[in-house]
Amino acid sequence: MRRALVLTSESARHPFRASLPPHVFARMGEVEPQVPWYLRLGLTRADIESAAATYCTGFVAVFTFFA
């Protein structure tokens, strides 16, 4: 039986994923397609606008209190 000198995958960013054997990642592209981050999070334009409005409102409220 041949064994690799390195038993971990350096491209895996988590210790558990690094400990998995290489055959687990052979079909990763089929099982786990790469999608942009904003589609993975499910954010819409309205979500981002409401978060920005909340941030700006809080910023104005804090600086009004200190002024």
PDB file of N, CA, C and O in Angstrom:
ATOM      1  N   MET A   1       0.841  -1.174   0.000  1.00  0.00           N
ATOM      2  CA  MET A   1       0.000   0.000   0.000  1.00  0.00           C
ATOM      3  C   MET A   1       0.887   1.238   0.000  1.00  0.00           C
ATOM      4  O   MET A   1       1.798   1.368   0.818  1.00  0.00           O
ATOM      5  N   ARG A   2       0.601   2.159  -0.945  1.00  0.00           N
ATOM      6  CA  ARG A   2       1.353   3.421  -1.006  1.00  0.00           C
ATOM      7  C   ARG A   2       0.703   4.453  -0.118  1.00  0.00           C
ATOM      8  O   ARG A   2      -0.519   4.591  -0.087  1.00  0.00           O
ATOM      9  N   ARG A   3       1.536   5.173   0.602  1.00  0.00           N
ATOM     10  CA  ARG A   3       1.033   6.243   1.452  1.00  0.00           C
ATOM     11  C   ARG A   3       1.704   7.533   1.050  1.00  0.00           C
ATOM     12  O   ARG A   3       2.891   7.555   0.728  1.00  0.00           O
ATOM     13  N   ALA A   4       0.953   8.590   1.070  1.00  0.00           N
ATOM     14  CA  ALA A   4       1.518   9.899   0.772  1.00  0.00           C
ATOM     15  C   ALA A   4       2.352  10.364   1.963  1.00  0.00           C
ATOM     16  O   ALA A   4       2.059  10.035   3.113  1.00  0.00           O
ATOM     17  N   LEU A   5       3.388  11.129   1.665  1.00  0.00           N
ATOM     18  CA  LEU A   5       4.206  11.656   2.749  1.00  0.00           C
ATOM     19  C   LEU A   5       3.442  12.688   3.570  1.00  0.00           C
ATOM     20  O   LEU A   5       3.622  12.792   4.784  1.00  0.00           O
ATOM     21  N   VAL A   6       2.599  13.438   2.899  1.00  0.00           N
ATOM     22  CA  VAL A   6       1.782  14.420   3.601  1.00  0.00           C
ATOM     23  C   VAL A   6       0.385  13.829   3.740  1.00  0.00           C
ATOM     24  O   VAL A   6      -0.265  13.510   2.745  1.00  0.00           O
ATOM     25  N   LEU A   7      -0.067  13.685   4.971  1.00  0.00           N
ATOM     26  CA  LEU A   7      -1.361  13.053   5.206  1.00  0.00           C
ATOM     27  C   LEU A   7      -2.513  14.048   5.261  1.00  0.00           C
ATOM     28  O   LEU A   7      -3.664  13.654   5.443  1.00  0.00           O
ATOM     29  N   THR A   8      -2.216  15.318   5.108  1.00  0.00           N
ATOM     30  CA  THR A   8      -3.274  16.322   5.137  1.00  0.00           C
ATOM     31  C   THR A   8      -3.298  17.085   3.825  1.00  0.00           C
ATOM     32  O   THR A   8      -2.303  17.154   3.103  1.00  0.00           O
ATOM     33  N   SER A   9      -4.433  17.642   3.542  1.00  0.00           N
ATOM     34  CA  SER A   9      -4.583  18.476   2.356  1.00  0.00           C
ATOM     35  C   SER A   9      -4.303  19.917   2.751  1.00  0.00           C
ATOM     36  O   SER A   9      -4.984  20.470   3.614  1.00  0.00           O
ATOM     37  N   GLU A  10      -3.314  20.520   2.129  1.00  0.00           N
ATOM     38  CA  GLU A  10      -2.949  21.895   2.476  1.00  0.00           C
ATOM     39  C   GLU A  10      -3.981  22.902   1.975  1.00  0.00           C
ATOM     40  O   GLU A  10      -4.071  24.009   2.507  1.00  0.00           O
ATOM     41  N   SER A  11      -4.755  22.535   0.967  1.00  0.00           N
ATOM     42  CA  SER A  11      -5.746  23.472   0.442  1.00  0.00           C
ATOM     43  C   SER A  11      -7.001  23.525   1.306  1.00  0.00           C
ATOM     44  O   SER A  11      -7.773  24.481   1.219  1.00  0.00           O
ATOM     45  N   ALA A  12      -7.212  22.506   2.139  1.00  0.00           N
ATOM     46  CA  ALA A  12      -8.361  22.523   3.046  1.00  0.00           C
ATOM     47  C   ALA A  12      -8.073  23.505   4.174  1.00  0.00           C
ATOM     48  O   ALA A  12      -6.996  23.483   4.770  1.00  0.00           O
ATOM     49  N   ARG A  13      -9.033  24.357   4.458  1.00  0.00           N
ATOM     50  CA  ARG A  13      -8.814  25.420   5.442  1.00  0.00           C
ATOM     51  C   ARG A  13      -9.320  25.061   6.830  1.00  0.00           C
ATOM     52  O   ARG A  13      -9.289  25.901   7.730  1.00  0.00           O
ATOM     53  N   HIS A  14      -9.777  23.857   7.019  1.00  0.00           N
ATOM     54  CA  HIS A  14     -10.289  23.449   8.317  1.00  0.00           C
ATOM     55  C   HIS A  14      -9.598  22.145   8.718  1.00  0.00           C
ATOM     56  O   HIS A  14      -9.367  21.296   7.857  1.00  0.00           O
ATOM     57  N   PRO A  15      -9.264  21.961   9.988  1.00  0.00           N
ATOM     58  CA  PRO A  15      -8.551  20.741  10.397  1.00  0.00           C
ATOM     59  C   PRO A  15      -9.301  19.460  10.056  1.00  0.00           C
ATOM     60  O   PRO A  15      -8.675  18.469   9.680  1.00  0.00           O
ATOM     61  N   PHE A  16     -10.627  19.455  10.178  1.00  0.00           N
ATOM     62  CA  PHE A  16     -11.375  18.252   9.838  1.00  0.00           C
ATOM     63  C   PHE A  16     -11.276  17.945   8.350  1.00  0.00           C
ATOM     64  O   PHE A  16     -11.048  16.798   7.964  1.00  0.00           O
ATOM     65  N   ARG A  17     -11.447  18.971   7.508  1.00  0.00           N
ATOM     66  CA  ARG A  17     -11.348  18.750   6.064  1.00  0.00           C
ATOM     67  C   ARG A  17      -9.943  18.356   5.657  1.00  0.00           C
ATOM     68  O   ARG A  17      -9.763  17.588   4.712  1.00  0.00           O
ATOM     69  N   ALA A  18      -8.935  18.877   6.364  1.00  0.00           N
ATOM     70  CA  ALA A  18      -7.552  18.524   6.046  1.00  0.00           C
ATOM     71  C   ALA A  18      -7.263  17.068   6.375  1.00  0.00           C
ATOM     72  O   ALA A  18      -6.391  16.458   5.756  1.00  0.00           O
ATOM     73  N   SER A  19      -7.985  16.497   7.343  1.00  0.00           N
ATOM     74  CA  SER A  19      -7.731  15.112   7.739  1.00  0.00           C
ATOM     75  C   SER A  19      -8.443  14.097   6.845  1.00  0.00           C
ATOM     76  O   SER A  19      -8.175  12.900   6.950  1.00  0.00           O
ATOM     77  N   LEU A  20      -9.337  14.544   5.976  1.00  0.00           N
ATOM     78  CA  LEU A  20     -10.069  13.619   5.107  1.00  0.00           C
ATOM     79  C   LEU A  20      -9.173  13.080   3.999  1.00  0.00           C
ATOM     80  O   LEU A  20      -8.276  13.785   3.537  1.00  0.00           O
ATOM     81  N   PRO A  21      -9.400  11.839   3.566  1.00  0.00           N
ATOM     82  CA  PRO A  21      -8.596  11.280   2.480  1.00  0.00           C
ATOM     83  C   PRO A  21      -8.899  11.967   1.149  1.00  0.00           C
ATOM     84  O   PRO A  21      -9.967  12.557   0.984  1.00  0.00           O
ATOM     85  N   PRO A  22      -7.958  11.893   0.193  1.00  0.00           N
ATOM     86  CA  PRO A  22      -8.127  12.613  -1.083  1.00  0.00           C
ATOM     87  C   PRO A  22      -9.347  12.189  -1.900  1.00  0.00           C
ATOM     88  O   PRO A  22      -9.909  13.008  -2.628  1.00  0.00           O
ATOM     89  N   HIS A  23      -9.769  10.921  -1.794  1.00  0.00           N
ATOM     90  CA  HIS A  23     -10.895  10.473  -2.625  1.00  0.00           C
ATOM     91  C   HIS A  23     -12.200  11.169  -2.240  1.00  0.00           C
ATOM     92  O   HIS A  23     -13.141  11.183  -3.033  1.00  0.00           O
ATOM     93  N   VAL A  24     -12.273  11.734  -1.064  1.00  0.00           N
ATOM     94  CA  VAL A  24     -13.477  12.449  -0.648  1.00  0.00           C
ATOM     95  C   VAL A  24     -13.653  13.711  -1.485  1.00  0.00           C
ATOM     96  O   VAL A  24     -14.778  14.099  -1.802  1.00  0.00           O
ATOM     97  N   PHE A  25     -12.540  14.351  -1.841  1.00  0.00           N
ATOM     98  CA  PHE A  25     -12.594  15.597  -2.601  1.00  0.00           C
ATOM     99  C   PHE A  25     -12.571  15.372  -4.114  1.00  0.00           C
ATOM    100  O   PHE A  25     -12.559  16.343  -4.870  1.00  0.00           O
ATOM    101  N   ALA A  26     -12.566  14.135  -4.570  1.00  0.00           N
ATOM    102  CA  ALA A  26     -12.479  13.857  -6.003  1.00  0.00           C
ATOM    103  C   ALA A  26     -13.695  14.403  -6.755  1.00  0.00           C
ATOM    104  O   ALA A  26     -13.552  14.915  -7.865  1.00  0.00           O
ATOM    105  N   ARG A  27     -14.882  14.299  -6.166  1.00  0.00           N
ATOM    106  CA  ARG A  27     -16.104  14.756  -6.832  1.00  0.00           C
ATOM    107  C   ARG A  27     -16.667  16.006  -6.184  1.00  0.00           C
ATOM    108  O   ARG A  27     -17.867  16.258  -6.289  1.00  0.00           O
ATOM    109  N   MET A  28     -15.850  16.783  -5.528  1.00  0.00           N
ATOM    110  CA  MET A  28     -16.346  17.941  -4.803  1.00  0.00           C
ATOM    111  C   MET A  28     -16.980  18.971  -5.735  1.00  0.00           C
ATOM    112  O   MET A  28     -17.941  19.634  -5.344  1.00  0.00           O
ATOM    113  N   GLY A  29     -16.473  19.121  -6.945  1.00  0.00           N
ATOM    114  CA  GLY A  29     -17.039  20.076  -7.886  1.00  0.00           C
ATOM    115  C   GLY A  29     -18.456  19.725  -8.298  1.00  0.00           C
ATOM    116  O   GLY A  29     -19.267  20.608  -8.574  1.00  0.00           O
ATOM    117  N   GLU A  30     -18.755  18.423  -8.340  1.00  0.00           N
ATOM    118  CA  GLU A  30     -20.102  17.989  -8.700  1.00  0.00           C
ATOM    119  C   GLU A  30     -21.068  18.159  -7.528  1.00  0.00           C
ATOM    120  O   GLU A  30     -22.207  18.591  -7.707  1.00  0.00           O
ATOM    121  N   VAL A  31     -20.607  17.821  -6.346  1.00  0.00           N
ATOM    122  CA  VAL A  31     -21.474  17.830  -5.175  1.00  0.00           C
ATOM    123  C   VAL A  31     -21.649  19.242  -4.624  1.00  0.00           C
ATOM    124  O   VAL A  31     -22.750  19.633  -4.238  1.00  0.00           O
ATOM    125  N   GLU A  32     -20.556  20.005  -4.591  1.00  0.00           N
ATOM    126  CA  GLU A  32     -20.572  21.336  -3.992  1.00  0.00           C
ATOM    127  C   GLU A  32     -20.154  22.363  -5.041  1.00  0.00           C
ATOM    128  O   GLU A  32     -18.984  22.742  -5.099  1.00  0.00           O
ATOM    129  N   PRO A  33     -21.090  22.816  -5.865  1.00  0.00           N
ATOM    130  CA  PRO A  33     -20.720  23.780  -6.903  1.00  0.00           C
ATOM    131  C   PRO A  33     -20.321  25.123  -6.291  1.00  0.00           C
ATOM    132  O   PRO A  33     -20.844  25.529  -5.253  1.00  0.00           O
ATOM    133  N   GLN A  34     -19.398  25.789  -6.946  1.00  0.00           N
ATOM    134  CA  GLN A  34     -18.935  27.083  -6.472  1.00  0.00           C
ATOM    135  C   GLN A  34     -19.895  28.163  -6.962  1.00  0.00           C
ATOM    136  O   GLN A  34     -20.102  28.335  -8.164  1.00  0.00           O
ATOM    137  N   VAL A  35     -20.463  28.872  -6.025  1.00  0.00           N
ATOM    138  CA  VAL A  35     -21.364  29.977  -6.344  1.00  0.00           C
ATOM    139  C   VAL A  35     -20.832  31.235  -5.681  1.00  0.00           C
ATOM    140  O   VAL A  35     -20.107  31.145  -4.690  1.00  0.00           O
ATOM    141  N   PRO A  36     -21.172  32.399  -6.200  1.00  0.00           N
ATOM    142  CA  PRO A  36     -20.713  33.640  -5.575  1.00  0.00           C
ATOM    143  C   PRO A  36     -21.224  33.765  -4.137  1.00  0.00           C
ATOM    144  O   PRO A  36     -22.258  33.201  -3.778  1.00  0.00           O
ATOM    145  N   TRP A  37     -20.485  34.507  -3.332  1.00  0.00           N
ATOM    146  CA  TRP A  37     -20.812  34.621  -1.903  1.00  0.00           C
ATOM    147  C   TRP A  37     -22.183  35.231  -1.670  1.00  0.00           C
ATOM    148  O   TRP A  37     -22.879  34.844  -0.731  1.00  0.00           O
ATOM    149  N   TYR A  38     -22.582  36.175  -2.508  1.00  0.00           N
ATOM    150  CA  TYR A  38     -23.864  36.832  -2.264  1.00  0.00           C
ATOM    151  C   TYR A  38     -25.037  35.902  -2.571  1.00  0.00           C
ATOM    152  O   TYR A  38     -26.117  36.061  -2.002  1.00  0.00           O
ATOM    153  N   LEU A  39     -24.835  34.937  -3.464  1.00  0.00           N
ATOM    154  CA  LEU A  39     -25.898  33.966  -3.712  1.00  0.00           C
ATOM    155  C   LEU A  39     -25.963  32.930  -2.596  1.00  0.00           C
ATOM    156  O   LEU A  39     -27.046  32.458  -2.248  1.00  0.00           O
ATOM    157  N   ARG A  40     -24.797  32.570  -2.028  1.00  0.00           N
ATOM    158  CA  ARG A  40     -24.785  31.631  -0.918  1.00  0.00           C
ATOM    159  C   ARG A  40     -25.480  32.214   0.303  1.00  0.00           C
ATOM    160  O   ARG A  40     -26.181  31.497   1.017  1.00  0.00           O
ATOM    161  N   LEU A  41     -25.296  33.504   0.551  1.00  0.00           N
ATOM    162  CA  LEU A  41     -25.915  34.135   1.714  1.00  0.00           C
ATOM    163  C   LEU A  41     -27.385  34.444   1.490  1.00  0.00           C
ATOM    164  O   LEU A  41     -28.140  34.590   2.450  1.00  0.00           O
ATOM    165  N   GLY A  42     -27.789  34.542   0.263  1.00  0.00           N
ATOM    166  CA  GLY A  42     -29.184  34.841  -0.045  1.00  0.00           C
ATOM    167  C   GLY A  42     -29.551  36.290   0.223  1.00  0.00           C
ATOM    168  O   GLY A  42     -30.695  36.594   0.561  1.00  0.00           O
ATOM    169  N   LEU A  43     -28.581  37.187   0.074  1.00  0.00           N
ATOM    170  CA  LEU A  43     -28.841  38.606   0.305  1.00  0.00           C
ATOM    171  C   LEU A  43     -29.477  39.236  -0.927  1.00  0.00           C
ATOM    172  O   LEU A  43     -29.093  38.956  -2.062  1.00  0.00           O
ATOM    173  N   THR A  44     -30.443  40.079  -0.675  1.00  0.00           N
ATOM    174  CA  THR A  44     -31.054  40.845  -1.759  1.00  0.00           C
ATOM    175  C   THR A  44     -30.644  42.303  -1.613  1.00  0.00           C
ATOM    176  O   THR A  44     -30.042  42.698  -0.614  1.00  0.00           O
ATOM    177  N   ARG A  45     -30.974  43.081  -2.607  1.00  0.00           N
ATOM    178  CA  ARG A  45     -30.649  44.512  -2.554  1.00  0.00           C
ATOM    179  C   ARG A  45     -31.373  45.187  -1.392  1.00  0.00           C
ATOM    180  O   ARG A  45     -30.824  46.083  -0.752  1.00  0.00           O
ATOM    181  N   ALA A  46     -32.598  44.760  -1.121  1.00  0.00           N
ATOM    182  CA  ALA A  46     -33.365  45.338  -0.013  1.00  0.00           C
ATOM    183  C   ALA A  46     -32.699  45.032   1.331  1.00  0.00           C
ATOM    184  O   ALA A  46     -32.696  45.879   2.224  1.00  0.00           O
ATOM    185  N   ASP A  47     -32.138  43.837   1.480  1.00  0.00           N
ATOM    186  CA  ASP A  47     -31.440  43.490   2.717  1.00  0.00           C
ATOM    187  C   ASP A  47     -30.237  44.391   2.937  1.00  0.00           C
ATOM    188  O   ASP A  47     -30.016  44.882   4.044  1.00  0.00           O
ATOM    189  N   ILE A  48     -29.467  44.604   1.894  1.00  0.00           N
ATOM    190  CA  ILE A  48     -28.268  45.439   2.005  1.00  0.00           C
ATOM    191  C   ILE A  48     -28.651  46.890   2.272  1.00  0.00           C
ATOM    192  O   ILE A  48     -28.005  47.569   3.070  1.00  0.00           O
ATOM    193  N   GLU A  49     -29.700  47.363   1.607  1.00  0.00           N
ATOM    194  CA  GLU A  49     -30.156  48.741   1.831  1.00  0.00           C
ATOM    195  C   GLU A  49     -30.651  48.943   3.259  1.00  0.00           C
ATOM    196  O   GLU A  49     -30.365  49.973   3.869  1.00  0.00           O
ATOM    197  N   SER A  50     -31.382  47.982   3.796  1.00  0.00           N
ATOM    198  CA  SER A  50     -31.878  48.134   5.170  1.00  0.00           C
ATOM    199  C   SER A  50     -30.739  48.055   6.178  1.00  0.00           C
ATOM    200  O   SER A  50     -30.775  48.750   7.194  1.00  0.00           O
ATOM    201  N   ALA A  51     -29.730  47.227   5.924  1.00  0.00           N
ATOM    202  CA  ALA A  51     -28.569  47.169   6.817  1.00  0.00           C
ATOM    203  C   ALA A  51     -27.797  48.482   6.774  1.00  0.00           C
ATOM    204  O   ALA A  51     -27.349  48.968   7.813  1.00  0.00           O
ATOM    205  N   ALA A  52     -27.637  49.059   5.595  1.00  0.00           N
ATOM    206  CA  ALA A  52     -26.934  50.342   5.473  1.00  0.00           C
ATOM    207  C   ALA A  52     -27.729  51.461   6.138  1.00  0.00           C
ATOM    208  O   ALA A  52     -27.145  52.329   6.788  1.00  0.00           O
ATOM    209  N   ALA A  53     -29.041  51.454   5.986  1.00  0.00           N
ATOM    210  CA  ALA A  53     -29.876  52.480   6.626  1.00  0.00           C
ATOM    211  C   ALA A  53     -29.811  52.361   8.146  1.00  0.00           C
ATOM    212  O   ALA A  53     -29.760  53.372   8.846  1.00  0.00           O
ATOM    213  N   THR A  54     -29.813  51.141   8.653  1.00  0.00           N
ATOM    214  CA  THR A  54     -29.709  50.932  10.094  1.00  0.00           C
ATOM    215  C   THR A  54     -28.368  51.415  10.618  1.00  0.00           C
ATOM    216  O   THR A  54     -28.300  52.056  11.666  1.00  0.00           O
ATOM    217  N   TYR A  55     -27.306  51.110   9.891  1.00  0.00           N
ATOM    218  CA  TYR A  55     -25.972  51.558  10.296  1.00  0.00           C
ATOM    219  C   TYR A  55     -25.899  53.084  10.315  1.00  0.00           C
ATOM    220  O   TYR A  55     -25.408  53.670  11.280  1.00  0.00           O
ATOM    221  N   CYS A  56     -26.378  53.719   9.269  1.00  0.00           N
ATOM    222  CA  CYS A  56     -26.332  55.192   9.190  1.00  0.00           C
ATOM    223  C   CYS A  56     -27.184  55.831  10.277  1.00  0.00           C
ATOM    224  O   CYS A  56     -26.785  56.838  10.864  1.00  0.00           O
ATOM    225  N   THR A  57     -28.347  55.261  10.551  1.00  0.00           N
ATOM    226  CA  THR A  57     -29.211  55.794  11.602  1.00  0.00           C
ATOM    227  C   THR A  57     -28.542  55.685  12.967  1.00  0.00           C
ATOM    228  O   THR A  57     -28.592  56.624  13.761  1.00  0.00           O
ATOM    229  N   GLY A  58     -27.927  54.562  13.236  1.00  0.00           N
ATOM    230  CA  GLY A  58     -27.211  54.394  14.496  1.00  0.00           C
ATOM    231  C   GLY A  58     -26.034  55.337  14.611  1.00  0.00           C
ATOM    232  O   GLY A  58     -25.784  55.901  15.676  1.00  0.00           O
ATOM    233  N   PHE A  59     -25.309  55.511  13.518  1.00  0.00           N
ATOM    234  CA  PHE A  59     -24.160  56.427  13.493  1.00  0.00           C
ATOM    235  C   PHE A  59     -24.601  57.853  13.807  1.00  0.00           C
ATOM    236  O   PHE A  59     -23.980  58.536  14.622  1.00  0.00           O
ATOM    237  N   VAL A  60     -25.672  58.299  13.158  1.00  0.00           N
ATOM    238  CA  VAL A  60     -26.183  59.656  13.387  1.00  0.00           C
ATOM    239  C   VAL A  60     -26.692  59.798  14.823  1.00  0.00           C
ATOM    240  O   VAL A  60     -26.464  60.831  15.453  1.00  0.00           O
ATOM    241  N   ALA A  61     -27.370  58.791  15.343  1.00  0.00           N
ATOM    242  CA  ALA A  61     -27.902  58.858  16.705  1.00  0.00           C
ATOM    243  C   ALA A  61     -26.778  58.951  17.734  1.00  0.00           C
ATOM    244  O   ALA A  61     -26.871  59.740  18.674  1.00  0.00           O
ATOM    245  N   VAL A  62     -25.729  58.167  17.573  1.00  0.00           N
ATOM    246  CA  VAL A  62     -24.614  58.190  18.525  1.00  0.00           C
ATOM    247  C   VAL A  62     -23.901  59.533  18.478  1.00  0.00           C
ATOM    248  O   VAL A  62     -23.611  60.113  19.524  1.00  0.00           O
ATOM    249  N   PHE A  63     -23.618  60.033  17.292  1.00  0.00           N
ATOM    250  CA  PHE A  63     -22.905  61.305  17.209  1.00  0.00           C
ATOM    251  C   PHE A  63     -23.780  62.492  17.604  1.00  0.00           C
ATOM    252  O   PHE A  63     -23.262  63.514  18.055  1.00  0.00           O
ATOM    253  N   THR A  64     -25.094  62.373  17.443  1.00  0.00           N
ATOM    254  CA  THR A  64     -25.991  63.418  17.936  1.00  0.00           C
ATOM    255  C   THR A  64     -25.993  63.424  19.467  1.00  0.00           C
ATOM    256  O   THR A  64     -26.042  64.484  20.090  1.00  0.00           O
ATOM    257  N   PHE A  65     -25.941  62.247  20.058  1.00  0.00           N
ATOM    258  CA  PHE A  65     -25.903  62.143  21.513  1.00  0.00           C
ATOM    259  C   PHE A  65     -24.615  62.748  22.069  1.00  0.00           C
ATOM    260  O   PHE A  65     -24.654  63.422  23.099  1.00  0.00           O
ATOM    261  N   PHE A  66     -23.486  62.526  21.417  1.00  0.00           N
ATOM    262  CA  PHE A  66     -22.205  63.040  21.896  1.00  0.00           C
ATOM    263  C   PHE A  66     -22.014  64.524  21.588  1.00  0.00           C
ATOM    264  O   PHE A  66     -21.208  65.186  22.242  1.00  0.00           O
ATOM    265  N   ALA A  67     -22.723  65.044  20.628  1.00  0.00           N
ATOM    266  CA  ALA A  67     -22.521  66.448  20.228  1.00  0.00           C
ATOM    267  C   ALA A  67     -23.120  67.438  21.184  1.00  0.00           C
ATOM    268  O   ALA A  67     -23.021  68.645  20.965  1.00  0.00           O
TER     269      ALA A  67
END
